[in-house]
Amino acid sequence: MNAGKYDRALTWLQRSVSKDNTTGQDKQTFTANGTLWGNLKELSASKQLAFGMLNSQATMAIRLRQWPAINPEDRLRDKRFNDLIVIDGISHDHEANELVIYAHKLSEVE
């Protein structure tokens, strides 16, 4: 995949957890940690089955050049459509030197 294929700007939202002083509950926050350029492809239903994602909500695969230190609990924001993207899984494509993220858009009910 040449550099021109990385056509989607994504804001990396890094997750951190702190304790709420009042309730003692974990409180998560997502802080912008820079822009990543990737290639976003919608997954067909047959690809979701082929990847064994029956229990996953993954509807897209995002390929990022190199291997940024993204955690599966982090999130991404698509700068083009302002969609919030939840990461379902991460793998490495060693041959293409890419990080592959399987994810879905955050819906109103989540």
JODA-V852005 format. One record per residue. N is the residue number from 1. SS is DSSP state (alpha for helix, beta for strand, coil for the rest). OMEGA is omega in whole degrees, 0 to 359 (999 if undefined). NEAR is the number of other C-alpha atoms within 8 Angstrom. Layout:
BEGIN
N&SS&OMEGA&NEAR ; N&SS&OMEGA&NEAR
END
This chain:
BEGIN
1&coil&181&4 ; 2&coil&186&5 ; 3&alpha&180&5 ; 4&alpha&180&5 ; 5&alpha&179&8 ; 6&coil&190&12 ; 7&coil&183&8 ; 8&beta&177&11 ; 9&beta&181&11 ; 10&beta&173&12 ; 11&beta&179&13 ; 12&beta&179&13 ; 13&beta&185&13 ; 14&beta&183&12 ; 15&beta&170&11 ; 16&beta&183&8 ; 17&beta&174&8 ; 18&beta&179&7 ; 19&beta&174&8 ; 20&coil&184&9 ; 21&coil&182&5 ; 22&coil&187&4 ; 23&coil&184&5 ; 24&coil&180&7 ; 25&coil&173&6 ; 26&beta&179&8 ; 27&beta&181&8 ; 28&beta&175&8 ; 29&beta&179&7 ; 30&beta&184&10 ; 31&beta&178&8 ; 32&beta&183&8 ; 33&beta&176&8 ; 34&beta&181&7 ; 35&beta&175&8 ; 36&beta&177&9 ; 37&beta&183&11 ; 38&beta&176&14 ; 39&beta&184&11 ; 40&beta&178&9 ; 41&beta&174&7 ; 42&beta&178&7 ; 43&coil&174&10 ; 44&coil&179&7 ; 45&alpha&181&6 ; 46&alpha&177&6 ; 47&alpha&178&8 ; 48&alpha&178&13 ; 49&alpha&181&9 ; 50&alpha&179&7 ; 51&coil&180&6 ; 52&coil&185&6 ; 53&coil&181&10 ; 54&coil&182&7 ; 55&coil&181&4 ; 56&coil&175&6 ; 57&coil&186&9 ; 58&coil&178&12 ; 59&coil&181&12 ; 60&beta&172&11 ; 61&beta&179&13 ; 62&beta&179&12 ; 63&beta&180&12 ; 64&beta&178&14 ; 65&beta&182&10 ; 66&coil&182&7 ; 67&coil&177&9 ; 68&coil&186&6 ; 69&coil&180&4 ; 70&coil&178&6 ; 71&coil&179&6 ; 72&coil&179&9 ; 73&coil&175&7 ; 74&coil&177&13 ; 75&beta&177&14 ; 76&beta&173&12 ; 77&beta&178&12 ; 78&beta&183&13 ; 79&coil&182&10 ; 80&coil&185&6 ; 81&coil&180&5 ; 82&coil&178&7 ; 83&coil&173&9 ; 84&beta&187&10 ; 85&beta&179&12 ; 86&beta&182&12 ; 87&beta&178&14 ; 88&beta&181&12 ; 89&beta&182&8 ; 90&beta&173&10 ; 91&beta&179&7 ; 92&beta&171&9 ; 93&beta&185&9 ; 94&coil&181&6 ; 95&coil&181&5 ; 96&coil&182&6 ; 97&coil&182&10 ; 98&beta&169&13 ; 99&beta&180&14 ; 100&beta&181&12 ; 101&beta&173&12 ; 102&beta&190&13 ; 103&beta&174&15 ; 104&beta&177&12 ; 105&beta&178&9 ; 106&coil&180&9 ; 107&coil&181&5 ; 108&coil&185&4 ; 109&coil&181&3 ; 110&coil&999&4
END
